[in-house]
Amino acid sequence: MNDRKILLTEDEMPRQWYNILADIKMNPPLGPDGKPIRAEDLAPVFPMNLIEQEVSTDRWIDIPEPVLDVYRIWRPSPLVRALSLEKALDTPARIYFKNESVSPPGSHKPNTAVPQAYYNKVFGIERLTTETGAGQWGSALSFACCQFGLECKVYMVRVSFDQKPYRKAMMETWGGKCVASPSMETRAGREALEKDPNTPGSLGIAISEAIEAAVSDASGKTRYSLGSVLNHVMLHQTIIGLEAKKQLNKIGEYPDVIIGCAGGGSNFAGLAFPFVLDKINGKHIEIYPVEPAACPTLTRAPFVYDHGDTSRYTPLLAMHSLGHAFVPPPFHAGGLRYHGMAPTVSQLAVEGIITPRSVQQIQAYDAGIAFARTEGIIPAPETTHALACVLEEAQKAKLEGKEKVILVNWSGHGLLDFGAYEKYFSGDLKNYEMTDDEICRSKKVFENFPKPAHLKSR
Amino acid sequence: MNDRKILLTEDEMPRQWYNILADIKMNPPLGPDGKPIRAEDLAPVFPMNLIEQEVSTDRWIDIPEPVLDVYRIWRPSPLVRALSLEKALDTPARIYFKNESVSPPGSHKPNTAVPQAYYNKVFGIERLTTETGAGQWGSALSFACCQFGLECKVYMVRVSFDQKPYRKAMMETWGGKCVASPSMETRAGREALEKDPNTPGSLGIAISEAIEAAVSDASGKTRYSLGSVLNHVMLHQTIIGLEAKKQLNKIGEYPDVIIGCAGGGSNFAGLAFPFVLDKINGKHIEIYPVEPAACPTLTRAPFVYDHGDTSRYTPLLAMHSLGHAFVPPPFHAGGLRYHGMAPTVSQLAVEGIITPRSVQQIQAYDAGIAFARTEGIIPAPETTHALACVLEEAQKAKLEGKEKVILVNWSGHGLLDFGAYEKYFSGDLKNYEMTDDEICRSKKVFENFPKPAHLKSR
């Protein structure tokens, strides 16, 4: 009998993160003047130690001991052979999933929330603000702040706040404060409410409120925290792939195919980047970021300079973008509803090192339920998108008669997202696809921005 | 740096369950005629292989290989040193918790759901029925039936069905069918609805519906499944304590104090029974089942013969009971709202081998939140009762200046129970305590039943 789980001891946990900026060329972020921004421009928003990490090109960065100690609450996370799923699919492929749902908040998000809280703490910061859509990120930051004795304030998009009251309770259990956005607490919030008192809110407004609350605190002890997109977030997440590599190595395996869902890009990057390094050095691996057809950033949007938020507070980032004003249709994978994509992930797509794919919502839930009925655990709506791609690849391996090794990031569980499963079972779940016209219209917002260079890293 | 988690490999998982019936004397269950029931009396309700296990006095019973293989999805479960909690409490005690929340349904319940589904399957049964209150047991049985290709039908108490729609979605994700009880599908349900169309339902009615649905299936291919109380349920749960013993042994520890919450008794028994064996053989250990003050079965109710269900379908069991007609006040630990207690656990209490305790609801949530804010993970309402006792014992160790080893069963997570946490934070959570008068009244139902002997096992 083969083991299902490949475990590492706490001693075997990696002691450094992998920084992909050492190995790829990047277009710099631009300020309002169209010139590359300087570190000090970001100082009111982020602590200087994280800004330094954001721009570092060191290949390996030490994980601080207090961060490792909190990681030990749930890390190293299990790598699991999906034996029952393989059997049900009758595939010659060997499928391994990295189970990031074992963290207290239930997803990969604390991999970066914990170091972000730590670096803010040692920089003397006492309070963090952030936004959250589906609630995974707000939960993770509340958990991390609780571990380091920081206050945490989360602006949660109103429609999710009302639909998912349990997320607020989770944040409060860890001492976080969560308000519906738009709120009356910020100028950005009040303006949005004046315009429309019944607005469901948006991630864009929530980001504006969180940044405003951070930079307007006269004590200087508050900063803002972002859960995806930025370089240091991708960096922190690489612990996923570094662990997976050690785990596969233990049993003499190496992946032929790597799959992760992609919203802002952080769970995908976390698993894939340590293997991208191997691919750049000559290994043959197929690497698939998977996005929803309803928000097709990598698969259908151009590589441009655009803002990271709707209110255009952030610098211009070189990335695939549907336009900072884009509002996706109401599909259920809240973590995949972002208009842009991490600049590092975008750059890899531009260079053809990774191969973006998209799936429809119903296909994703089909895969999620096939997984739950074999392997037992119930995936988050985001994770089901990666699983749909796993099923396609397992089927392909069967048709080709090849013993491929498929590695997927099981980024989170769905235990606080059963609303979507209920809709699936009652037949109320819909597919959404953007028309070419919609994409053309959404692109207008960045027409007059500078254009990024198409760099070639090797 | 000490490791937080003590892990076992899948190879190190115990291969046998421990059967406490080999080591203690028991009053037999009685039929309607007041005489000990025979195996064949139970045959319409349970498959014969489980009935044989129910009455076996073999000390060790082999775990079938297909059961071990499903256990491998989440077992061996981690034993975790609560280093951060210890530090926050400034206690010399070393606190270890056995994390049973890592199973797909999120509690210890699948430890018995999986073998019950397996034994029914090999006996040729195609469909199981059961009841569920809070939803943990219904979820666990749905998961287990899915693994062995059985149909699963769950009668869920109406008030919980309405309050916790996510539990139904969870069961459906694994292919289970869940209806609100009372339903129109059974005679018992229809009678209850005729009496009161707006009844919130009760565990008693739900049990009656599930048993009726099993025994009235003319094909003979349906049986009923119970998630606590019975001997074979306690047996299956002992994998918890057997693993914990191995894990503590690995690091040279042995518990001074063992704690588990107790509703029907199964998670408490699962952790404690393998250590009870040592205690019977001379080891000094304090063993505490912890119950809610609002349903004080072990701490305030007598040891009597009583029915396991409100409708008096079950045999008379020798146990601590508040009376089969007892309806507990509406506190939030649904898994601790049972009027009786497992006969094996009751017998140990009668003999003074274990020492029952009770805690108030608010004290329990205080402890749960103290735990979540240090160790990260968020406990189920039931589990918080055990944690309240852990805090008391850690404080006692501090006052005594003793380096005690405390072992607690962390029976489940609270991710589907945030309603109670919300009430706690809004100040709407109440304590309940039974008056002596209420206990006197509730005892009337078993006044005329036979009385069990006070047996002494050693």
Interface residues (C-beta under 8 A of the other chain):
Chain A: M1 D3 R4 K5 L7 T9 E10 D11 E65 D69 R72 I73 W74 S84 V102 S103 P104 G106 F143 C146 Q147 P165 Y166 K168 A169 M170 E172 T173 W174 G175 I369 A372 R373 E375 G376 I377 I378 L415 L416 F418 G419 Y421 E422 F425
Chain B: M1 D3 R4 K5 L7 T9 E10 D11 E65 D69 R72 I73 W74 S84 V102 S103 P104 G106 F143 C146 Q147 P165 Y166 K168 A169 M170 E172 T173 W174 G175 I369 A372 R373 E375 G376 I377 I378 L415 L416 F418 G419 Y421 E422 F425
